[in-house]
Amino acid sequence: MAVETKKMANSLADAGSSFGDQIKSWPERIKTFYNDVRSEMRKVTVPTWKETRATTTVVVITVFLFGLYFFIIDKVIQSGVSYMFNYFKR
């Protein structure tokens, strides 16, 4: 991480303060950017089918549990509010 930061700082320092210098350094900065992207993309891995199934199962179960939890909470709040309205309506 520090190497990329140093590269970026050096490219900005090399750019100078004038607009013309910044325009001249633009192709080199783009080349550095694409080289950094390429090196980071080499580190990317695709999950296996087994990992994908496991993760999907966890997500489906979690969504179901949260849905059930919010359904119960909603019913409790709804009954409480209905009770309050009926109590004060008298």
TAMOCOR-V977902 format. One line per field, one symbol per residue. burial: 1 if it has 16 or more other ideal C-beta (glycine too) atoms within 10 Angstrom, else 0. Layout:
# TAMOCOR-V977902
burial: ???
This chain:
# TAMOCOR-V977902
burial: 000000000010001000000000100010010000000000000000000000000000000000000000000000000000000000
